[in-house]
Amino acid sequence: MQQEQPNNPLHGVKLSEILQYLVSYYGWEELGNQIKINCFRSNPTIKSSLKFLRRTPWARKKVEDLYLKSID
């Protein structure tokens, strides 16, 4: 049984949804300026960015933090 997480704004939000929101909100160029990682700056795609973010916890944290900042 899944536990409730009322204080976690990321609960139930998939990484792909977060990334798609940020790309539509900022665009790839501004996203690369906000978070300086190559997957956003050099030939970016959703698929390649997700692959990188799933393997790189520090980068995923930056993306999640920017998402939380942008929805407030």
PQR file with spaces between the fields and no chain letter, atoms N, CA, C, O and H, PARSE charges and radii, in Angstrom:
ATOM       1  N    MET     1       0.837   -1.186    0.000 -0.4000 1.5000
ATOM       2  CA   MET     1       0.000    0.000    0.000 -0.0000 2.0000
ATOM       3  C    MET     1       0.880    1.246    0.000  0.5500 1.7000
ATOM       4  O    MET     1       1.848    1.330    0.756 -0.5500 1.4000
ATOM       5  N    GLN     2       0.539    2.216   -0.852 -0.4000 1.5000
ATOM       6  CA   GLN     2       1.303    3.458   -0.922 -0.0000 2.0000
ATOM       7  C    GLN     2       0.959    4.358    0.242  0.5500 1.7000
ATOM       8  O    GLN     2      -0.198    4.470    0.646 -0.5500 1.4000
ATOM       9  H    GLN     2      -0.248    2.149   -1.466  0.4000 1.0000
ATOM      10  N    GLN     3       1.996    5.005    0.780 -0.4000 1.5000
ATOM      11  CA   GLN     3       1.772    5.944    1.868 -0.0000 2.0000
ATOM      12  C    GLN     3       1.424    7.306    1.301  0.5500 1.7000
ATOM      13  O    GLN     3       1.882    7.686    0.223 -0.5500 1.4000
ATOM      14  H    GLN     3       2.936    4.915    0.452  0.4000 1.0000
ATOM      15  N    GLU     4       0.610    8.028    2.041 -0.4000 1.5000
ATOM      16  CA   GLU     4       0.270    9.401    1.662 -0.0000 2.0000
ATOM      17  C    GLU     4       1.482   10.300    1.902  0.5500 1.7000
ATOM      18  O    GLU     4       2.226   10.111    2.865 -0.5500 1.4000
ATOM      19  H    GLU     4       0.238    7.719    2.916  0.4000 1.0000
ATOM      20  N    GLN     5       1.669   11.266    1.027 -0.4000 1.5000
ATOM      21  CA   GLN     5       2.759   12.226    1.175 -0.0000 2.0000
ATOM      22  C    GLN     5       2.190   13.630    0.972  0.5500 1.7000
ATOM      23  O    GLN     5       2.453   14.267   -0.048 -0.5500 1.4000
ATOM      24  H    GLN     5       1.064   11.419    0.245  0.4000 1.0000
ATOM      25  N    PRO     6       1.412   14.109    1.942 -0.5600 1.5000
ATOM      26  CA   PRO     6       0.731   15.392    1.757  0.2800 2.0000
ATOM      27  C    PRO     6       1.674   16.595    1.666  0.5500 1.7000
ATOM      28  O    PRO     6       1.308   17.620    1.092 -0.5500 1.4000
ATOM      29  N    ASN     7       2.875   16.482    2.221 -0.4000 1.5000
ATOM      30  CA   ASN     7       3.807   17.611    2.210 -0.0000 2.0000
ATOM      31  C    ASN     7       4.827   17.546    1.086  0.5500 1.7000
ATOM      32  O    ASN     7       5.730   18.381    1.027 -0.5500 1.4000
ATOM      33  H    ASN     7       3.173   15.649    2.687  0.4000 1.0000
ATOM      34  N    ASN     8       4.703   16.573    0.195 -0.4000 1.5000
ATOM      35  CA   ASN     8       5.647   16.425   -0.905 -0.0000 2.0000
ATOM      36  C    ASN     8       4.981   16.862   -2.211  0.5500 1.7000
ATOM      37  O    ASN     8       4.177   16.120   -2.773 -0.5500 1.4000
ATOM      38  H    ASN     8       3.970   15.895    0.242  0.4000 1.0000
ATOM      39  N    PRO     9       5.316   18.077   -2.701 -0.5600 1.5000
ATOM      40  CA   PRO     9       4.673   18.559   -3.932  0.2800 2.0000
ATOM      41  C    PRO     9       5.056   17.763   -5.176  0.5500 1.7000
ATOM      42  O    PRO     9       4.400   17.890   -6.210 -0.5500 1.4000
ATOM      43  N    LEU    10       6.108   16.944   -5.096 -0.4000 1.5000
ATOM      44  CA   LEU    10       6.529   16.140   -6.250 -0.0000 2.0000
ATOM      45  C    LEU    10       5.881   14.751   -6.253  0.5500 1.7000
ATOM      46  O    LEU    10       6.064   13.987   -7.201 -0.5500 1.4000
ATOM      47  H    LEU    10       6.641   16.841   -4.257  0.4000 1.0000
ATOM      48  N    HIS    11       5.136   14.424   -5.216 -0.4000 1.5000
ATOM      49  CA   HIS    11       4.512   13.108   -5.136 -0.0000 2.0000
ATOM      50  C    HIS    11       3.518   12.921   -6.281  0.5500 1.7000
ATOM      51  O    HIS    11       2.598   13.719   -6.460 -0.5500 1.4000
ATOM      52  H    HIS    11       4.987   15.045   -4.447  0.4000 1.0000
ATOM      53  N    GLY    12       3.719   11.862   -7.045 -0.4000 1.5000
ATOM      54  CA   GLY    12       2.821   11.548   -8.151 -0.0000 2.0000
ATOM      55  C    GLY    12       3.152   12.253   -9.456  0.5500 1.7000
ATOM      56  O    GLY    12       2.473   12.045  -10.461 -0.5500 1.4000
ATOM      57  H    GLY    12       4.466   11.213   -6.900  0.4000 1.0000
ATOM      58  N    VAL    13       4.185   13.084   -9.454 -0.4000 1.5000
ATOM      59  CA   VAL    13       4.589   13.796  -10.673 -0.0000 2.0000
ATOM      60  C    VAL    13       5.794   13.077  -11.274  0.5500 1.7000
ATOM      61  O    VAL    13       6.825   12.927  -10.618 -0.5500 1.4000
ATOM      62  H    VAL    13       4.737   13.253   -8.637  0.4000 1.0000
ATOM      63  N    LYS    14       5.664   12.638  -12.511 -0.4000 1.5000
ATOM      64  CA   LYS    14       6.745   11.903  -13.168 -0.0000 2.0000
ATOM      65  C    LYS    14       7.822   12.862  -13.656  0.5500 1.7000
ATOM      66  O    LYS    14       7.542   14.018  -13.975 -0.5500 1.4000
ATOM      67  H    LYS    14       4.827   12.760  -13.044  0.4000 1.0000
ATOM      68  N    LEU    15       9.048   12.373  -13.712 -0.4000 1.5000
ATOM      69  CA   LEU    15      10.163   13.169  -14.198 -0.0000 2.0000
ATOM      70  C    LEU    15       9.905   13.655  -15.622  0.5500 1.7000
ATOM      71  O    LEU    15      10.251   14.786  -15.962 -0.5500 1.4000
ATOM      72  H    LEU    15       9.276   11.434  -13.453  0.4000 1.0000
ATOM      73  N    SER    16       9.305   12.818  -16.447 -0.4000 1.5000
ATOM      74  CA   SER    16       9.015   13.232  -17.825 -0.0000 2.0000
ATOM      75  C    SER    16       8.022   14.393  -17.854  0.5500 1.7000
ATOM      76  O    SER    16       8.145   15.283  -18.695 -0.5500 1.4000
ATOM      77  H    SER    16       9.024   11.899  -16.170  0.4000 1.0000
ATOM      78  N    GLU    17       7.046   14.399  -16.955 -0.4000 1.5000
ATOM      79  CA   GLU    17       6.086   15.500  -16.881 -0.0000 2.0000
ATOM      80  C    GLU    17       6.774   16.784  -16.431  0.5500 1.7000
ATOM      81  O    GLU    17       6.481   17.865  -16.944 -0.5500 1.4000
ATOM      82  H    GLU    17       6.946   13.676  -16.272  0.4000 1.0000
ATOM      83  N    ILE    18       7.684   16.663  -15.477 -0.4000 1.5000
ATOM      84  CA   ILE    18       8.431   17.822  -14.989 -0.0000 2.0000
ATOM      85  C    ILE    18       9.250   18.419  -16.127  0.5500 1.7000
ATOM      86  O    ILE    18       9.226   19.629  -16.349 -0.5500 1.4000
ATOM      87  H    ILE    18       7.922   15.785  -15.061  0.4000 1.0000
ATOM      88  N    LEU    19       9.973   17.565  -16.846 -0.4000 1.5000
ATOM      89  CA   LEU    19      10.829   18.037  -17.930 -0.0000 2.0000
ATOM      90  C    LEU    19      10.004   18.668  -19.051  0.5500 1.7000
ATOM      91  O    LEU    19      10.371   19.721  -19.572 -0.5500 1.4000
ATOM      92  H    LEU    19       9.992   16.581  -16.666  0.4000 1.0000
ATOM      93  N    GLN    20       8.909   18.041  -19.418 -0.4000 1.5000
ATOM      94  CA   GLN    20       8.063   18.608  -20.472 -0.0000 2.0000
ATOM      95  C    GLN    20       7.499   19.962  -20.054  0.5500 1.7000
ATOM      96  O    GLN    20       7.412   20.877  -20.873 -0.5500 1.4000
ATOM      97  H    GLN    20       8.611   17.185  -18.995  0.4000 1.0000
ATOM      98  N    TYR    21       7.121   20.094  -18.800 -0.4000 1.5000
ATOM      99  CA   TYR    21       6.630   21.385  -18.300 -0.0000 2.0000
ATOM     100  C    TYR    21       7.722   22.450  -18.397  0.5500 1.7000
ATOM     101  O    TYR    21       7.477   23.556  -18.878 -0.5500 1.4000
ATOM     102  H    TYR    21       7.192   19.351  -18.135  0.4000 1.0000
ATOM     103  N    LEU    22       8.931   22.108  -17.935 -0.4000 1.5000
ATOM     104  CA   LEU    22      10.021   23.082  -17.947 -0.0000 2.0000
ATOM     105  C    LEU    22      10.408   23.493  -19.358  0.5500 1.7000
ATOM     106  O    LEU    22      10.706   24.662  -19.602 -0.5500 1.4000
ATOM     107  H    LEU    22       9.130   21.210  -17.544  0.4000 1.0000
ATOM     108  N    VAL    23      10.406   22.550  -20.287 -0.4000 1.5000
ATOM     109  CA   VAL    23      10.735   22.877  -21.684 -0.0000 2.0000
ATOM     110  C    VAL    23       9.661   23.789  -22.271  0.5500 1.7000
ATOM     111  O    VAL    23       9.984   24.733  -22.992 -0.5500 1.4000
ATOM     112  H    VAL    23      10.163   21.600  -20.088  0.4000 1.0000
ATOM     113  N    SER    24       8.399   23.524  -21.975 -0.4000 1.5000
ATOM     114  CA   SER    24       7.341   24.391  -22.509 -0.0000 2.0000
ATOM     115  C    SER    24       7.337   25.755  -21.823  0.5500 1.7000
ATOM     116  O    SER    24       6.966   26.755  -22.437 -0.5500 1.4000
ATOM     117  H    SER    24       8.137   22.757  -21.389  0.4000 1.0000
ATOM     118  N    TYR    25       7.745   25.802  -20.564 -0.4000 1.5000
ATOM     119  CA   TYR    25       7.751   27.054  -19.801 -0.0000 2.0000
ATOM     120  C    TYR    25       8.958   27.927  -20.151  0.5500 1.7000
ATOM     121  O    TYR    25       8.816   29.127  -20.389 -0.5500 1.4000
ATOM     122  H    TYR    25       8.046   24.989  -20.065  0.4000 1.0000
ATOM     123  N    TYR    26      10.147   27.314  -20.179 -0.4000 1.5000
ATOM     124  CA   TYR    26      11.381   28.066  -20.410 -0.0000 2.0000
ATOM     125  C    TYR    26      11.919   27.945  -21.831  0.5500 1.7000
ATOM     126  O    TYR    26      12.510   28.894  -22.348 -0.5500 1.4000
ATOM     127  H    TYR    26      10.262   26.340  -19.986  0.4000 1.0000
ATOM     128  N    GLY    27      11.726   26.799  -22.468 -0.4000 1.5000
ATOM     129  CA   GLY    27      12.394   26.499  -23.732 -0.0000 2.0000
ATOM     130  C    GLY    27      13.773   25.916  -23.430  0.5500 1.7000
ATOM     131  O    GLY    27      14.302   26.098  -22.334 -0.5500 1.4000
ATOM     132  H    GLY    27      11.247   26.028  -22.048  0.4000 1.0000
ATOM     133  N    TRP    28      14.351   25.214  -24.405 -0.4000 1.5000
ATOM     134  CA   TRP    28      15.639   24.539  -24.182 -0.0000 2.0000
ATOM     135  C    TRP    28      16.759   25.522  -23.865  0.5500 1.7000
ATOM     136  O    TRP    28      17.577   25.264  -22.982 -0.5500 1.4000
ATOM     137  H    TRP    28      13.921   25.067  -25.295  0.4000 1.0000
ATOM     138  N    GLU    29      16.805   26.646  -24.578 -0.4000 1.5000
ATOM     139  CA   GLU    29      17.919   27.585  -24.387 -0.0000 2.0000
ATOM     140  C    GLU    29      17.927   28.163  -22.973  0.5500 1.7000
ATOM     141  O    GLU    29      18.964   28.178  -22.310 -0.5500 1.4000
ATOM     142  H    GLU    29      16.141   26.856  -25.295  0.4000 1.0000
ATOM     143  N    GLU    30      16.773   28.635  -22.517 -0.4000 1.5000
ATOM     144  CA   GLU    30      16.711   29.206  -21.172 -0.0000 2.0000
ATOM     145  C    GLU    30      16.878   28.122  -20.107  0.5500 1.7000
ATOM     146  O    GLU    30      17.467   28.375  -19.056 -0.5500 1.4000
ATOM     147  H    GLU    30      15.931   28.623  -23.055  0.4000 1.0000
ATOM     148  N    LEU    31      16.374   26.939  -20.367 -0.4000 1.5000
ATOM     149  CA   LEU    31      16.566   25.834  -19.426 -0.0000 2.0000
ATOM     150  C    LEU    31      18.049   25.523  -19.271  0.5500 1.7000
ATOM     151  O    LEU    31      18.520   25.254  -18.166 -0.5500 1.4000
ATOM     152  H    LEU    31      15.896   26.734  -21.221  0.4000 1.0000
ATOM     153  N    GLY    32      18.786   25.560  -20.383 -0.4000 1.5000
ATOM     154  CA   GLY    32      20.238   25.373  -20.335 -0.0000 2.0000
ATOM     155  C    GLY    32      20.953   26.488  -19.605  0.5500 1.7000
ATOM     156  O    GLY    32      22.007   26.262  -19.011 -0.5500 1.4000
ATOM     157  H    GLY    32      18.403   25.779  -21.281  0.4000 1.0000
ATOM     158  N    ASN    33      20.393   27.699  -19.639 -0.4000 1.5000
ATOM     159  CA   ASN    33      20.970   28.805  -18.877 -0.0000 2.0000
ATOM     160  C    ASN    33      20.674   28.667  -17.384  0.5500 1.7000
ATOM     161  O    ASN    33      21.520   28.970  -16.543 -0.5500 1.4000
ATOM     162  H    ASN    33      19.537   27.883  -20.121  0.4000 1.0000
ATOM     163  N    GLN    34      19.479   28.211  -17.068 -0.4000 1.5000
ATOM     164  CA   GLN    34      19.077   28.039  -15.668 -0.0000 2.0000
ATOM     165  C    GLN    34      19.834   26.887  -15.001  0.5500 1.7000
ATOM     166  O    GLN    34      20.299   27.010  -13.868 -0.5500 1.4000
ATOM     167  H    GLN    34      18.791   27.964  -17.751  0.4000 1.0000
ATOM     168  N    ILE    35      19.951   25.770  -15.717 -0.4000 1.5000
ATOM     169  CA   ILE    35      20.637   24.577  -15.209 -0.0000 2.0000
ATOM     170  C    ILE    35      21.731   24.245  -16.210  0.5500 1.7000
ATOM     171  O    ILE    35      21.450   23.758  -17.305 -0.5500 1.4000
ATOM     172  H    ILE    35      19.573   25.669  -16.637  0.4000 1.0000
ATOM     173  N    LYS    36      22.945   24.502  -15.845 -0.4000 1.5000
ATOM     174  CA   LYS    36      24.067   24.380  -16.786 -0.0000 2.0000
ATOM     175  C    LYS    36      24.559   22.939  -16.894  0.5500 1.7000
ATOM     176  O    LYS    36      25.578   22.566  -16.312 -0.5500 1.4000
ATOM     177  H    LYS    36      23.173   24.898  -14.955  0.4000 1.0000
ATOM     178  N    ILE    37      23.807   22.138  -17.654 -0.4000 1.5000
ATOM     179  CA   ILE    37      24.223   20.764  -17.951 -0.0000 2.0000
ATOM     180  C    ILE    37      24.096   20.560  -19.457  0.5500 1.7000
ATOM     181  O    ILE    37      23.199   21.105  -20.101 -0.5500 1.4000
ATOM     182  H    ILE    37      22.979   22.441  -18.126  0.4000 1.0000
ATOM     183  N    ASN    38      25.004   19.771  -19.999 -0.4000 1.5000
ATOM     184  CA   ASN    38      25.097   19.610  -21.450 -0.0000 2.0000
ATOM     185  C    ASN    38      23.851   19.018  -22.096  0.5500 1.7000
ATOM     186  O    ASN    38      23.564   19.311  -23.257 -0.5500 1.4000
ATOM     187  H    ASN    38      25.733   19.328  -19.476  0.4000 1.0000
ATOM     188  N    CYS    39      23.107   18.191  -21.368 -0.4000 1.5000
ATOM     189  CA   CYS    39      21.932   17.582  -22.000 -0.0000 2.0000
ATOM     190  C    CYS    39      20.871   18.618  -22.352  0.5500 1.7000
ATOM     191  O    CYS    39      19.971   18.331  -23.141 -0.5500 1.4000
ATOM     192  H    CYS    39      23.340   17.953  -20.425  0.4000 1.0000
ATOM     193  N    PHE    40      20.961   19.828  -21.774 -0.4000 1.5000
ATOM     194  CA   PHE    40      20.039   20.911  -22.122 -0.0000 2.0000
ATOM     195  C    PHE    40      20.657   21.897  -23.103  0.5500 1.7000
ATOM     196  O    PHE    40      19.943   22.719  -23.678 -0.5500 1.4000
ATOM     197  H    PHE    40      21.692   20.061  -21.133  0.4000 1.0000
ATOM     198  N    ARG    41      21.956   21.833  -23.303 -0.4000 1.5000
ATOM     199  CA   ARG    41      22.641   22.836  -24.110 -0.0000 2.0000
ATOM     200  C    ARG    41      23.101   22.317  -25.475  0.5500 1.7000
ATOM     201  O    ARG    41      23.193   23.093  -26.426 -0.5500 1.4000
ATOM     202  H    ARG    41      22.536   21.165  -22.836  0.4000 1.0000
ATOM     203  N    SER    42      23.385   21.044  -25.580 -0.4000 1.5000
ATOM     204  CA   SER    42      23.944   20.495  -26.807 -0.0000 2.0000
ATOM     205  C    SER    42      22.986   19.477  -27.418  0.5500 1.7000
ATOM     206  O    SER    42      22.902   18.342  -26.949 -0.5500 1.4000
ATOM     207  H    SER    42      23.311   20.414  -24.807  0.4000 1.0000
ATOM     208  N    ASN    43      22.268   19.878  -28.456 -0.4000 1.5000
ATOM     209  CA   ASN    43      21.335   19.005  -29.166 -0.0000 2.0000
ATOM     210  C    ASN    43      20.347   18.326  -28.214  0.5500 1.7000
ATOM     211  O    ASN    43      20.298   17.097  -28.161 -0.5500 1.4000
ATOM     212  H    ASN    43      22.336   20.800  -28.837  0.4000 1.0000
ATOM     213  N    PRO    44      19.558   19.103  -27.460 -0.5600 1.5000
ATOM     214  CA   PRO    44      18.690   18.521  -26.432  0.2800 2.0000
ATOM     215  C    PRO    44      17.456   17.830  -26.988  0.5500 1.7000
ATOM     216  O    PRO    44      16.844   18.287  -27.953 -0.5500 1.4000
ATOM     217  N    THR    45      17.109   16.725  -26.360 -0.4000 1.5000
ATOM     218  CA   THR    45      15.836   16.045  -26.621 -0.0000 2.0000
ATOM     219  C    THR    45      15.285   15.591  -25.277  0.5500 1.7000
ATOM     220  O    THR    45      16.025   15.450  -24.303 -0.5500 1.4000
ATOM     221  H    THR    45      17.606   16.353  -25.576  0.4000 1.0000
ATOM     222  N    ILE    46      14.000   15.368  -25.237 -0.4000 1.5000
ATOM     223  CA   ILE    46      13.368   14.873  -24.010 -0.0000 2.0000
ATOM     224  C    ILE    46      13.964   13.519  -23.647  0.5500 1.7000
ATOM     225  O    ILE    46      14.326   13.285  -22.494 -0.5500 1.4000
ATOM     226  H    ILE    46      13.398   15.483  -26.027  0.4000 1.0000
ATOM     227  N    LYS    47      14.066   12.626  -24.631 -0.4000 1.5000
ATOM     228  CA   LYS    47      14.542   11.269  -24.377 -0.0000 2.0000
ATOM     229  C    LYS    47      15.960   11.246  -23.811  0.5500 1.7000
ATOM     230  O    LYS    47      16.213   10.575  -22.810 -0.5500 1.4000
ATOM     231  H    LYS    47      13.772   12.816  -25.568  0.4000 1.0000
ATOM     232  N    SER    48      16.889   11.972  -24.441 -0.4000 1.5000
ATOM     233  CA   SER    48      18.272   11.954  -23.964 -0.0000 2.0000
ATOM     234  C    SER    48      18.406   12.651  -22.617  0.5500 1.7000
ATOM     235  O    SER    48      19.213   12.241  -21.783 -0.5500 1.4000
ATOM     236  H    SER    48      16.683   12.517  -25.254  0.4000 1.0000
ATOM     237  N    SER    49      17.625   13.695  -22.401 -0.4000 1.5000
ATOM     238  CA   SER    49      17.671   14.395  -21.120 -0.0000 2.0000
ATOM     239  C    SER    49      17.135   13.517  -19.997  0.5500 1.7000
ATOM     240  O    SER    49      17.704   13.491  -18.906 -0.5500 1.4000
ATOM     241  H    SER    49      16.969   14.029  -23.078  0.4000 1.0000
ATOM     242  N    LEU    50      16.047   12.800  -20.253 -0.4000 1.5000
ATOM     243  CA   LEU    50      15.509   11.891  -19.237 -0.0000 2.0000
ATOM     244  C    LEU    50      16.505   10.799  -18.888  0.5500 1.7000
ATOM     245  O    LEU    50      16.672   10.455  -17.718 -0.5500 1.4000
ATOM     246  H    LEU    50      15.584   12.821  -21.140  0.4000 1.0000
ATOM     247  N    LYS    51      17.163   10.258  -19.896 -0.4000 1.5000
ATOM     248  CA   LYS    51      18.156    9.210  -19.658 -0.0000 2.0000
ATOM     249  C    LYS    51      19.265    9.725  -18.734  0.5500 1.7000
ATOM     250  O    LYS    51      19.665    9.040  -17.793 -0.5500 1.4000
ATOM     251  H    LYS    51      17.027   10.538  -20.846  0.4000 1.0000
ATOM     252  N    PHE    52      19.756   10.935  -19.010 -0.4000 1.5000
ATOM     253  CA   PHE    52      20.801   11.526  -18.184 -0.0000 2.0000
ATOM     254  C    PHE    52      20.292   11.813  -16.772  0.5500 1.7000
ATOM     255  O    PHE    52      20.963   11.487  -15.793 -0.5500 1.4000
ATOM     256  H    PHE    52      19.431   11.491  -19.774  0.4000 1.0000
ATOM     257  N    LEU    53      19.120   12.417  -16.665 -0.4000 1.5000
ATOM     258  CA   LEU    53      18.592   12.801  -15.353 -0.0000 2.0000
ATOM     259  C    LEU    53      18.288   11.598  -14.468  0.5500 1.7000
ATOM     260  O    LEU    53      18.427   11.675  -13.247 -0.5500 1.4000
ATOM     261  H    LEU    53      18.575   12.682  -17.460  0.4000 1.0000
ATOM     262  N    ARG    54      17.879   10.497  -15.071 -0.4000 1.5000
ATOM     263  CA   ARG    54      17.597    9.293  -14.276 -0.0000 2.0000
ATOM     264  C    ARG    54      18.868    8.664  -13.713  0.5500 1.7000
ATOM     265  O    ARG    54      18.821    7.977  -12.693 -0.5500 1.4000
ATOM     266  H    ARG    54      17.766   10.435  -16.062  0.4000 1.0000
ATOM     267  N    ARG    55      19.995    8.895  -14.368 -0.4000 1.5000
ATOM     268  CA   ARG    55      21.272    8.330  -13.901 -0.0000 2.0000
ATOM     269  C    ARG    55      22.068    9.297  -13.039  0.5500 1.7000
ATOM     270  O    ARG    55      23.082    8.907  -12.461 -0.5500 1.4000
ATOM     271  H    ARG    55      20.033    9.453  -15.197  0.4000 1.0000
ATOM     272  N    THR    56      21.630   10.558  -12.939 -0.4000 1.5000
ATOM     273  CA   THR    56      22.433   11.587  -12.292 -0.0000 2.0000
ATOM     274  C    THR    56      21.602   12.307  -11.225  0.5500 1.7000
ATOM     275  O    THR    56      20.892   13.266  -11.528 -0.5500 1.4000
ATOM     276  H    THR    56      20.807   10.874  -13.409  0.4000 1.0000
ATOM     277  N    PRO    57      21.695   11.839   -9.975 -0.5600 1.5000
ATOM     278  CA   PRO    57      20.849   12.402   -8.911  0.2800 2.0000
ATOM     279  C    PRO    57      21.020   13.908   -8.687  0.5500 1.7000
ATOM     280  O    PRO    57      20.032   14.596   -8.428 -0.5500 1.4000
ATOM     281  N    TRP    58      22.239   14.437   -8.778 -0.4000 1.5000
ATOM     282  CA   TRP    58      22.428   15.873   -8.535 -0.0000 2.0000
ATOM     283  C    TRP    58      21.742   16.716   -9.608  0.5500 1.7000
ATOM     284  O    TRP    58      21.214   17.788   -9.314 -0.5500 1.4000
ATOM     285  H    TRP    58      23.042   13.879   -8.988  0.4000 1.0000
ATOM     286  N    ALA    59      21.747   16.237  -10.843 -0.4000 1.5000
ATOM     287  CA   ALA    59      21.094   16.972  -11.932 -0.0000 2.0000
ATOM     288  C    ALA    59      19.572   16.886  -11.792  0.5500 1.7000
ATOM     289  O    ALA    59      18.864   17.866  -12.021 -0.5500 1.4000
ATOM     290  H    ALA    59      22.176   15.366  -11.083  0.4000 1.0000
ATOM     291  N    ARG    60      19.085   15.721  -11.421 -0.4000 1.5000
ATOM     292  CA   ARG    60      17.643   15.549  -11.216 -0.0000 2.0000
ATOM     293  C    ARG    60      17.150   16.488  -10.110  0.5500 1.7000
ATOM     294  O    ARG    60      16.077   17.081  -10.222 -0.5500 1.4000
ATOM     295  H    ARG    60      19.660   14.925  -11.235  0.4000 1.0000
ATOM     296  N    LYS    61      17.939   16.614   -9.050 -0.4000 1.5000
ATOM     297  CA   LYS    61      17.587   17.510   -7.940 -0.0000 2.0000
ATOM     298  C    LYS    61      17.468   18.954   -8.430  0.5500 1.7000
ATOM     299  O    LYS    61      16.546   19.669   -8.037 -0.5500 1.4000
ATOM     300  H    LYS    61      18.810   16.132   -8.959  0.4000 1.0000
ATOM     301  N    LYS    62      18.389   19.379   -9.279 -0.4000 1.5000
ATOM     302  CA   LYS    62      18.335   20.745   -9.816 -0.0000 2.0000
ATOM     303  C    LYS    62      17.079   20.951  -10.656  0.5500 1.7000
ATOM     304  O    LYS    62      16.446   22.004  -10.580 -0.5500 1.4000
ATOM     305  H    LYS    62      19.137   18.799   -9.598  0.4000 1.0000
ATOM     306  N    VAL    63      16.722   19.959  -11.450 -0.4000 1.5000
ATOM     307  CA   VAL    63      15.522   20.046  -12.281 -0.0000 2.0000
ATOM     308  C    VAL    63      14.276   20.108  -11.404  0.5500 1.7000
ATOM     309  O    VAL    63      13.379   20.914  -11.651 -0.5500 1.4000
ATOM     310  H    VAL    63      17.236   19.104  -11.512  0.4000 1.0000
ATOM     311  N    GLU    64      14.220   19.263  -10.390 -0.4000 1.5000
ATOM     312  CA   GLU    64      13.068   19.260   -9.485 -0.0000 2.0000
ATOM     313  C    GLU    64      12.953   20.587   -8.737  0.5500 1.7000
ATOM     314  O    GLU    64      11.852   21.107   -8.561 -0.5500 1.4000
ATOM     315  H    GLU    64      14.948   18.608  -10.190  0.4000 1.0000
ATOM     316  N    ASP    65      14.084   21.134   -8.298 -0.4000 1.5000
ATOM     317  CA   ASP    65      14.068   22.420   -7.592 -0.0000 2.0000
ATOM     318  C    ASP    65      13.574   23.552   -8.494  0.5500 1.7000
ATOM     319  O    ASP    65      12.791   24.398   -8.062 -0.5500 1.4000
ATOM     320  H    ASP    65      14.979   20.711   -8.440  0.4000 1.0000
ATOM     321  N    LEU    66      14.032   23.564   -9.744 -0.4000 1.5000
ATOM     322  CA   LEU    66      13.577   24.590  -10.684 -0.0000 2.0000
ATOM     323  C    LEU    66      12.078   24.438  -10.955  0.5500 1.7000
ATOM     324  O    LEU    66      11.360   25.432  -11.064 -0.5500 1.4000
ATOM     325  H    LEU    66      14.668   22.877  -10.094  0.4000 1.0000
ATOM     326  N    TYR    67      11.615   23.208  -11.062 -0.4000 1.5000
ATOM     327  CA   TYR    67      10.194   22.951  -11.274 -0.0000 2.0000
ATOM     328  C    TYR    67       9.375   23.508  -10.106  0.5500 1.7000
ATOM     329  O    TYR    67       8.370   24.190  -10.311 -0.5500 1.4000
ATOM     330  H    TYR    67      12.198   22.400  -10.973  0.4000 1.0000
ATOM     331  N    LEU    68       9.810   23.213   -8.895 -0.4000 1.5000
ATOM     332  CA   LEU    68       9.085   23.692   -7.712 -0.0000 2.0000
ATOM     333  C    LEU    68       9.071   25.223   -7.661  0.5500 1.7000
ATOM     334  O    LEU    68       8.064   25.831   -7.297 -0.5500 1.4000
ATOM     335  H    LEU    68      10.626   22.659   -8.729  0.4000 1.0000
ATOM     336  N    LYS    69      10.176   25.824   -8.023 -0.4000 1.5000
ATOM     337  CA   LYS    69      10.273   27.289   -8.039 -0.0000 2.0000
ATOM     338  C    LYS    69       9.342   27.879   -9.100  0.5500 1.7000
ATOM     339  O    LYS    69       8.751   28.937   -8.882 -0.5500 1.4000
ATOM     340  H    LYS    69      10.994   25.330   -8.319  0.4000 1.0000
ATOM     341  N    SER    70       9.208   27.214  -10.232 -0.4000 1.5000
ATOM     342  CA   SER    70       8.422   27.760  -11.327 -0.0000 2.0000
ATOM     343  C    SER    70       6.915   27.574  -11.138  0.5500 1.7000
ATOM     344  O    SER    70       6.133   28.298  -11.753 -0.5500 1.4000
ATOM     345  H    SER    70       9.688   26.355  -10.409  0.4000 1.0000
ATOM     346  N    ILE    71       6.491   26.627  -10.307 -0.4000 1.5000
ATOM     347  CA   ILE    71       5.045   26.431  -10.106 -0.0000 2.0000
ATOM     348  C    ILE    71       4.514   27.217   -8.917  0.5500 1.7000
ATOM     349  O    ILE    71       3.301   27.264   -8.711 -0.5500 1.4000
ATOM     350  H    ILE    71       7.127   26.039   -9.807  0.4000 1.0000
ATOM     351  N    ASP    72       5.381   27.829   -8.137 -0.4000 1.5000
ATOM     352  CA   ASP    72       4.923   28.625   -6.992 -0.0000 2.0000
ATOM     353  C    ASP    72       4.297   29.923   -7.406  0.5500 1.7000
ATOM     354  O    ASP    72       3.865   30.699   -6.553 -0.5500 1.4000
ATOM     355  H    ASP    72       6.366   27.790   -8.305  0.4000 1.0000
